[in-house]
Amino acid sequence: MEYEQISVEHDGRVSVIFMNRPEKRNALSEKMTFELISALGEADADPEVGAVVLSGKGDSFCAGADLAGFAQMASQPPAVIHREGVASTELFRAGLKMTKPLIAAVNGHAMGGGLGLVAMCHLALASEGARFGTPEIRVGIFPFVILPLLIRSVGPRRALEMALTGASMGAVEAKEIGLINRVFPAGELHSRAIELAAEIAGNSPLVLRLGLSAFNTAMDMEINKAFDYLNTLRVLDFLSEDLKEGVAAFVAKRAPVWKGQ
């Protein structure tokens, strides 16, 4: 599929989705939002794709919404304002329901909605010069839509501090609070993200689906219900053809040939 504000590349079994509005610091427009939803869905449905990397063209990952456009948005009817928020939440839902690993490669600033994209991803890598923040509060807007994602990523107190102050942080601090996993020099980020995605994609696609379902669902469940749910998934894993193949390959000291069954 052809896109205008994003681009999609493939490296082996890794799909790389780039936000491609570098002149706007990859700010999220309505068109880009729906193109990202489409690209994530396509990658998740493609049997040739084992993992997905999300990054930005140019010097920024994603500047979030265009703050200059907020004044115009404020003059719109409530239904229009609500529709814009729904579009953002649908993008985040699309990321959260991915059945394949989704890795953010944060190549620059990730602000507002861009920070939400980082928190949406299963894993996140960043360049040494990347910065993260929710500056909306400084122009009179609270980051309502990304708040649940921040709470899941860094915990309620740190999420609230970020939302209330609008302060930004560098990659090292973002790693310390658990927002990202690893930090690399800018020149290494892309290759490292591909390397990690390819490594993960080499595992059983069935087990990856079960594992991501377990992770996403258990986070929102009461702990005793989570134990019951996770034990059910464990049974499905043990009954799978891929587990049998994995054990047989380990015993035979060969690479497994996954069926995804």
N, C-alpha and C positions, 0 to 999 in steps of 0.2 A: 504494500500500500504506500502511496506517495503522501508525504507530509510537508507542510510549509514551515512550521515553527519547531519541529524536532527532526532528528535524523536517526536512523537505525542502521547499525553495522553488525556484522557477525564475525566472530573469531572462534572457529571450531564450533563447540556446542554452547558458546557464550553469546548471548544477544546483548549488544551495548546500545542503550538508548541515550541520546544526547539532547538536552534542551538547547535549542539553536537560535537564540536571539541575543547574540553577544553584544550587539549595540545597545540593548536594553538590560544588560547584565542578566539575561535569561529570566526576566520578570514573567510571572505567570499571567498570561492573557487567557481569555475564555477559550480561544482557539487552541492554545497550547495545552490547556487543561484537558480538553476533550481528546486531543491527539495523544496525550500521554495515557489516558484511560484506554484508548484503542490499542496503542502499542503494547501496553502491559498485558492486555487481554490476548493479543495475537501471540506474544511470546509464551504466555502460560499455556496456550492451546497447541503450540507447535511441538510435535514430538522430537524434533531435531534440536530443540533448545533445552539445555539442562540447567542453566542459571542465567540471571539477568544482572547487568551492571547499569546503574543510572548515574549520569554525569552531565556536565555542562560544557558547551563550547566557549572558548575565550577564557577570560580571567576570572569569571564568576561561576559558581555552581547554580544558584538561583537567588535572585534578590527578593523573592516573594511577590506580593502584589505591587503594582505601581502606585506608590504613595501619592504621586501627583494626580492620579485619577480618582482618589478618594473623595475629593471635593465634588467632582461631577457625580460620583455614585451617590453621595449624600443627598443630592437633589432629585434622585429617582424615587418612584413610588415604592412603598415597602415590599411589594411583590417582586420587583426587579432586584432589590437588595437581597431578598431572601433567595432568589434563584441563583445569584452569584455565589452565595454561601453554600448552597446545595451542590453546585458544580465542584467546589473545592472538596467537600466531604465525600463526594462520589469518587474523586481521584484518590483520596486517602483510603477509602474502602477498597478500591481496586488494588492498591498496593498491599493492604493487610490480608486480603483473601488470596494472594498469590500462592500457588502450590509448588512453586519453584523458588529457590533462594534468590532474593533481591538484595543487591549490594550497592550502597551509595559510594561513589568515588567523588569526594567533595574537593573540587579543584580550586575553590576560592570562597567568596562570601556565600553563606547560606543564611538568609534572613527571613523572618516572618514565615510565610508559606514555604519558602525554601528550607527553613529549619524543620518544618513539618514533614517535608519529603525525606529528610535525613532520618527523623525519628520513625517514619513509616517503614523504612527498609529494615530487613532482618539483620543486616550487618552494615557497618559504615567505616570506610577508610577516608583519610583526609590528607591533603598536602600540608606542609609545615606552615604555609601562609594563610590557610583557611581561617575564616572567622564565622562565629555563630551568634545569633541573637534574635530578639523579638522587639524591634524598635517601635512598633506600632503605638505603644502607650504614649510615646512622646508627641504624637499628633492626635491624641484623643481617642484611640481605638484600642480595645483590649483584644488579645489574640485568642478569641473564643474557640475558633475551629481547630486550632492545633493543640489546644490545651490537653485533651485526652492523650494525644500522642506523646507530649512532653512528660506527662505524669508516668506513662508506661516506661519511658526511657530513662529518666533521671530521678523519679520519685516526686512526691507532691511538694515538698518544701522547696527544692531547687527549681522545680518547674514554676512555682508561684513567684519565687524571687526573680527569675528571668522575665516573667510576664509583667511584674509590677515595676521593675526598674528600667527595662529596655536596654540594659547593659549587654555588651557583646563580650565574647571570650575567644581566645585563640584555640588552636588545635590541641595543644598539650593539656590545657585545662578541660577541654571537651572530652578528651580521653580519660582524664582523672575522674570525671563525674559519670562516666559510662555512656555518654552520648555517642561516641565513636569507639571503634576497636583498636585502630592502629594509625600511626602517623608516618608519612614518608616524604622525602624530598619531592618537590613538584615534578621533576623529570622522571621519577619512578612510579608515580601514583597510578597512571593508566595501566602499565604493564603488571604492577602488583595486584591491581584489582582483577585483571583478566586471569592472572595466575591463581588467585584465590578462588574465583568463580569456577575456573576449569577444574581445580582440585575437588571442589565440592560436587560439581556436576559429574565427576567420575564415580560417585556413589550410586546406589540403587535408586532410581527415580521413584519407585513405590515407597521405599523407606523415607526418602526426603519428603514426599507428600504426607505420609503419616506423621513424621516428626514435626513438620511445620504446623500441621493441624493440631497436634498435641500442644505445641508451644502456644499458639494463638488462643486456643480454646481454654487451656488450663489457666492462663493469666486472668481470665474473667470469671472463673468458677470458684465457688466455695471449696476449700481444700479437700474435704472428705468426698465431695462429688467429683473433684478433679482426680483423686486416686482411683475411683471406680471407672471413670471415663478412660484414663490412661491405661489401666489394666486391660480394658477392652481392646484398645489399639495395640497393646503388646501381644495379645492373642492373635490378632490379625497379622501382625508382623511374623510371629512364629509359624503361622500357617502358610506363609507366602513361598512362592517358588524362588524368589530372590534370596531369602534366608538360606534355603537349601543349597543354592548355587554358591553363595558366599562362603558357607562352611566347607563345601566340597573344594572350592578353589583354594581356601586357606590350607586345607590338608594336603592338597596336591601341589602347593606352592606355585600357583599360577594366577594370572589375573582373572577376576570373575567376568562372566558375560551376563549382564543383567537383562532380564526380560520385562521388568516393570510389572511383574505379576506375583 
